[in-house]
Amino acid sequence: MINVVIADDEEKICRLIMALGDWDSMGMTVTGTVSNGMEALELLGQKPADILITDIRMPGINGIKLIEKVSEISPSTRIIIVSGYAEFEYAQSAVRYGVSDYLLKPINKSQLNEALSKLAGEISGARQQADAMDRARLRTDADEQTIRSAVISDLLIDPSRELTEAALRDKYRFNTKGGAYRIICVKLDDAAAAVRRETSAAEGADAAQRDFFWNKVMSVMNSSLKDICDDIIMLTQSRYLYALISYPAKREEDLIKAVRSCLSQTVSLRGILRKEEAAYALGSVAADAADISASLSSAEKAIKDRLTKGNLRVLEADPSQGALYDKKLLDHYAKVVTHALETIDEEELLREIEELKTRIGSISGVRGFEIYELARQIGSMLLMRLELQDKNDRLKAFTTDCDNCGGIDALFAVTSDFVGCLMKELKAMREDSSVRPIRQAKKYLQNHYSQQISLEAISEELGLTPTYFSSLFKKETGTGFARYLSNLRIEAAKDLLRDSNLSVEKICCRVGYSDVRHFNKIFEQYAGVKPAVYRKLYG
């Protein structure tokens, strides 16, 4: 819409101009009428107009003085002068101030609308040109940003990529003066969103909020780092923001203080989102371009230390490899998974997950990335053993959920939720009349193999005939009842031979055999060697 202001000390002239103009057809609206130059300046100061129609003679500030001041405060405003014949030459002197047109009194409708139509075309053309220039500038800026941020996305895709000073300057247009480089990683967590599984509409709203939040964070980082860094490139990817900076090595302390200031300011922006928390991590110092990929890797490791150290501090690169690698925590869990899948025992798995979490809390020197990977393995180990068509999609979603957790409690809550859902699904898949009694029998055997067990006793317990149960058991397990029981006992004996100092005689009793010679014979049939030899080989 084109805004028009009319200034004339004669009210009837103002009403006449309003009545004669074809405002709607030309996309115009009269936003105000005033009776003198002072009022006109005041109105234009409050709300600039595209067109001013003014009399040449008015009390106070006359039309010439008004035109002079309007040309100073609003050069884009088009002006039409209205004058009588006697003031015609006087009105012509206003042309030097850029007056667009002038009309003689009495005002003629066709002349007024012709002048207005001409200005409407000029204004529309100027707006289109300005819009085109803005779009071109935005495209240029966006293209430049895309080229520059590609240095980070290329490293994320190929961490082994080695950069050079020349590539930074020529390919990625990065301003480097041969100082130091670092990667800054900012991570936005929302464990609640990981558990609640939002609708696509809600996810879209969250994405818009995140974009707005990241724009604010980038503004904070630019403002805080611009006086320290030679150049800075930033890239956002969903809940991550990465920044590559180049700075004089002697300003290391100033840089760390500035990043801490960024964190402090970012904390104050949390109201933009719901319950998200942001964490900052600094990658290792890169003395030259070739080391930037290592800085990125260390920043991604450091950001996971928020799991143990919290997110209200700048997390810095740590060369230590952690303390969980040699603990082999997953070995025992793998056996529990096997047992739980046999018996569909959800509670057993959830107890084991809680015990793993407790054990981690008692180990010093644990790194966040280790805990994250442990939790991811806990879920994926179970998932990979199930016959599901969408395994990869589920693993990807679970990994994302783990990545959105900012603390150990949240991480293990997400993991337990994932495992629990899988076990419930497995239970539903197997819950039919033919499988249920076999599952119950296998669970009983797992827990009581060290006792004297007979086919007849279990059949009676399940309410089935021994013949039918034996047939059903072999159909579902692929082996006979006696052989299945012997296999359980021998596997248990192997564990004891490897992991304990118990004598063969005691192990024999522990796994349900009363005769050592018979035990030795059965063990050799299954393991290929006698118990004592097995212990020497694997103990």
N, C-alpha and C positions, 0 to 999 in steps of 0.2 A: 504494500500500500504506500502511496505517495502522500506525504503530509504537507498541508498548505496552511499558512497563517496570513490573515488579512489585517492590514493596519490602515485606518482612515479615521479622521476626527469627526466625520459625518456618519452617524449610525446608519442612515438610509443607504449610503454608498456601500457599506459593508453588507447590508441585507440584499442590495441589488446584485452585487458580485456573487453572493451565495446562491441567489435565485437563478442567475444566468449561466453558471458553470455546469457542464455535463460531467459532474464529478465521478459518478459511479462507472460510466462507460470508459473513463480514462484511468480507473483504478486509483482515484484520489479521494482524500477526506480532509475537510477543513477542521483542523485541531484547535483553532482559536481565532477570535477577532479582538483587536485592541484599538484604543482611540488615540494613542500617542506613541512617540518613539520610545520613551522610557519603558512603557508597558510591553512594547514589542521586544525590546532587548531582554527584559526580565523573563518573558515567556520563552524566547528562543534559548535563553540560558538554561532553563529547566528542561525543555524538550526541543532539541534541534528540529528544524523543518527543512523539507526538500525545496519548497517554493515559498517566497515571501512576496505578497502583493501589497505595495505601499503607496500612499499618496505622497506627492513631492513636498507639500506644505502641510505641516502639522505643528501644534503647539509643543513647547519644550524642545526636544530634539527633532529637527526637521528631517525630511526624507533623505536629503543628501548626507547628513551626518549619520543617520541610521544606517544607510547603505555602507558607508565607510566602516563603521564599527562591525556590522554583520560580516563584511568581507574579511575582517581580521579574525573574528571568533569562529566563523563557520564558512570557510572558503567554498565549500561544496554547495551551499544554498544558492539556488537560482532566484533572481529578483526581477519582478515585473513592476515598473513604475506606472502609476496612474497620475495624470496631470491635465490641467486645463490648457487651452490653446495659448493663453498668455504666458504660461510657464514652460512652453515647449523648448525654447532655447536653453532655459535654465536646467530642464530635465536632461538635455543632451550632455551636459557637463558631467553627469553621473556615469556616463558610459565608461569612463576611465577606471571605474571601480568594478567593471565586469557585469553591468546590468544586462540581463538577457533580452528584455523587450520593454516597450513602453506603450501605454494605451492612452488615447485622448478621451476626455470627457465630452459629451456623455458616452458612457461605455456601451460598446456595440457587442451583442452576444456572440456573433460569428467571429469577430476579431479576438474577443477574450478566449473563446474555445480553441481558436487556431493557435494562439500563443501558448495556451496550456498544453495542447496536443503536441506541439513542437518540443516543449520542455519534457513532457512525459516520455517521448521517444529518446531524448538525450539521457534522461535519468535512467531509463530502462537499459539503454546501451552501456552506460557507465557501470551499472550494477552487474550486468552480464560479464563485462570485461574484468571487473574486480573479482567476481566469482571464479572466472577462468584462471586469473592470475593466482588466486588463493589455491585452487585445485592443483595447478601446475607446481606451485611452491610445495604443497603438501606431498605431491607425488615425488618431487625431487628429494625432499627431506626423507620420505619413506624409503626411496631407493637407496639413498646414502646410508640410512640406518640399517637396511637389510644387508648391504655390502659389508658394513663394519661389524655388525653383530654375527656375521657368518663365521668369524674367527672362533667364537665360543661354540656355536652349534657344530662346526667342523670338529672341534676337539671332543665334544660330547659324543659324536658319532664314532670318531676314530681317536681314542686316547693315545695311541702310539704315534700320532702325527707329530713331527718335529718342525717347529716354526723357525723362521729366520728373521733377522731384522729387516731384510729386503722385502720379504713376503708381508710382514706387518705393514710396512710403509706402502708398497706398491699394490698389493692385492687387496688388503683389508683397510687401507687408508687410515692406519693407526699412527698417531703422532708419537714417535719414540725418539728419545734423546740419549739412548744408551745407558739409562740408569737401571733401576730395579723394576721387576714386575711382580704382581700378585693377583691371584683370583680371590674375590670375595663371594661367598655363597650365603644367600638368605633363604631360609626355609619357613614356609607357613604351614603350621600343623592344625589339624582339626580331627581329633580322635573320635569325637561324637558323630561326625559325619560318616566316619568309617563304619560305625556300628549300625547307624540307623537306615542306611540305604535309601537315599533320597530319590524323589521322582525326577524325571528329566527336566521338568519345568523349574523345579527348585535348583537343580544343578546349573541351569542356565542363568538363573538369578545370582547364584553364588559366583559364577564365572564373571558376570558383569561387576559384582562387588569386588572381586579379586583384582580385576583389571584396574578399577578405580584406585584400589589400595596400592597396587604396584606403581601406578603413576605417581602417587603421593610419595612412596618410598624412593623412587628414582629421583624425584625432585629434591628430597632430603639429602640423598647421597651426592647429587651434583653440587648442591649448595655447600655441603660440608667438605667435599674433597677437591673442589675446583682450584683452590689456592695452593694445594699440595701436589696434585697430580699434573703431569704433562698431558695426559689424555685418559679418558675413561670410556669404556664401551659396556653397555648393559644389555642383557637378554633375559626375558621372562619365559618360563615354560611351566604353565599350570601353577603349581605351588612352590616353584623355585625361581629365584632371581640370581643370575650370575653377573659379576662385574669383573672385567679385566682392566687393571690400572697400570700405568707407567708413572714412576715418580723418582725423584733423586734419592739415592740410597741413604744419604745423610739425614733424610727427613723421616726415618723409620718411626721414631717415637711420636712425631706429629701425626703420622698416618694412623697409628694405633689409637691415639686419643680421638682423632676425627671419626674413626669407625665406631668407637664407643659412643660418641655423640650421636651417630646415626642410629645405633641401637636404642638409645634413650629416647630419641624423637620418634622412632618407629613404635615403641611401646605406647606412646601417647596417641597413636593413630588407631589403636585396636578397636576403638568404638565404632569404626567404619564397618567392621565385620561382627560376627556373632561371638563365638568363643575361641576364635583362632589365636594362636600364639606364634610369634616370629622369632627365629633364632639366627644369629650371625656367626659365620666362621671365616677365618682368614687362612688361606692356603699358604704353603711354604714360600719363602722369598726366592724368586727366580732371578739369578744374576744375569742371564741372557735369555733370548727368545726361546731357545731350545728347551729350557727348563719350565716353560709355562704349563705344559701338559702335566708335569709332576705337581705343580702348584694346584692345578684343578683337582687332581686325584687326592691330594692331601686335604683340600678344602671339603671334598665330598665325604671323606672319612671323618674329618673334624666335626662336621655338622651333625653327625650321628652321636657325637659325645653329649649332645643335649639330653640323651636318654639317662645319663648318669650325673651330668653336671648342671642340668637345667638350662634355660634359655635366657636368663637375665645377665649373661656375661658374654663377651666376645670369645668364641671358641677358637683356639689357635692350633695350627698343625702340630701333630705329635708323632714322632717317628717310631714310637713303641708299637709292637705288634699285638699287645694284649696278653691275657692270661688264660683264655679258655681253650686255646688250641690243643694243649696237651692234656686237658681234662677228659676228653673223649665222652662228653656228656650225652652225645647222641647214640652211642653204642647201646647203652642200657635202654634208652627210649625206643630204639629200633626193635628190640626184643618185645617190649611192652606193646608196641603197635601190632606186631605179629600175633601176639596172644589176644589182644583186644579185637582184632579182625576175626579171629577164630570164634570168639565168644560174643562178639558185638557188645563189648563192655565199655560204654561211654564213660562211666564214672572212673574206671581204671585209668583211662587216658588223661582225663581232666586232673586227676590226683597227681599223675606223673608230671604234667605241665606245671602244676603248682609247686611240686617238689623241686623241679629244675629252676624255677624262679627263686625259690628259697636258697638253693645251693649257690646260685650266682651272687646273691647278696652277701655270702660269706667268703667270697674269693676277692682278694685285693688286686688292684691293677687291671680290672676288666675294662675294656674299651666299648664304647657305644656301638660301633660297627659290628663287633662280635655278637653282642646281644641281639641286634637286629637280624643278623644272618642266622643265628640259632633259632629265633622265633620263626623265621621264614622256612627254615628246614623242617621244623616241627610240623608245620602245616602241610608243606609240599610232600613230605615223606608219606603221610597218610593219603593225600590226594592221589599220588602216583600209583598207589596200590589198589585203587578202586577202578572198576570198569565204567568209566564215565566218558561220554563223547566230548564234553566241553572242558576237559581238563585244563587246556592252555588258557582259556578265557578265565576260568576260575582262579588259576594260579596268578594270572596277571592282576585280577581284581584284589586278591588277597595280598599280593606284594604291595600294591598301591595303598591298601588299608594299613599295612604295617608301616609304610613310609610316612603316613599321615599322623603317626603317634609321636608325641613329644616326651614320653616318659615310659619307664619300664612297666608300671601298672597298666597303663593304657595299651601298651604293646602286647602284654600277655593276656589282657582281657579280649582283645581282638583275636588273638591266636586261639584262645579257648572257645570263643564264639564260633570261629571257623571250624575247628575240630568237632565241636559239639553238633553243629549243623550237619557235617559230613556223616557222623556216626548215626544220627537220627535218620538220615536219608538211607544209609546202608541198612539200618534195622528195618525200615519200611520195605525196602526192596526184598529182604529175605524173610519177611514175616508171612509165611504161608504154612499150611498144615504139615507139609512134608519136611520142611527145613527146621521148624522150631524144635522138635524133639531131638534132632541131631545136634543142633546148636547147644541145647541144654546138656546133652550127654558130653559134648566136647568140653564145655565149661566145667562140668563136674570132674572129668578126667584130668583137666589141667590143674585143678585144685586138690585132687585126692589120689594122684597116681602113686603116691608112696604107700597107700593102703592096699589091703587085699580087695580087689574089685572083680566082680564076675558079670558076664553078659546077662545072666538071668536076673541078677539083682537090679541092674540099671533098667532093664526092660520092664520089670515090675514097677519100678519107681516112676517110669514114664507112662505106664498104663498100656504097654504094647506087648505082644507076644514076642518071645525071644527070636523066633524065626523071622517074623516081619521086621523087627528092629534090626537084626543082623543084615537082612537084605537091604533095608533102607539106608543103614549106616554105610555099607559098601558102595551103594549107588551115589550117595552124596559126597563121600570122602575119597572114593577111589581105592580104598584099602579095607581089609577086614578089621573087625573090632580088636582082636588080640594083637594083630600086627601094629595097629595104631597106638595101642597102649604101650607095647614094647618100645616103639619108636620114641614116645614121650619120655619113658623112663631112661632110655639110653642117652637121649639128648641132655636130660638133666644130669646124668652121670658124667657126661663129657664136660659140662660146665664145672662140676665139682672137682673133677680131676685137673682141670686147667687152673681154677681159681682158688682152690683150698688145699690144705695140707692133711685132710682127712684120709685115713687108711682106706684101702680098697674094700675091706670088710664093712667099715662104717658106711661108705658110699653105697655099697650093695643094699644095706638095710634102709638107707635114706630114700632110695628110689623104688622101694617096694619088693625087693627080692630077699628071700630068707636063706638061700643056699648060694654060697660064694662061687662054687664050681659052676652051677647053673648060670649064675650071673656072668662069669667069665666067658662061658660058651656063647650066650646070647649077645654079649657085648662084641665079641669077635665076629659074629655073624653080621652085625650091623656096621661096625666100625672098621673091620678088616684087620684089626690088631687087638691084642689083649689089653685090659685096662692099664696095667703097669707100663706097657710099651707106649700106649697112647700118652700117658703122663710125661714120659721121658721126651716124646716128640713135641708135645704142645704145651706142657706145663710151664 
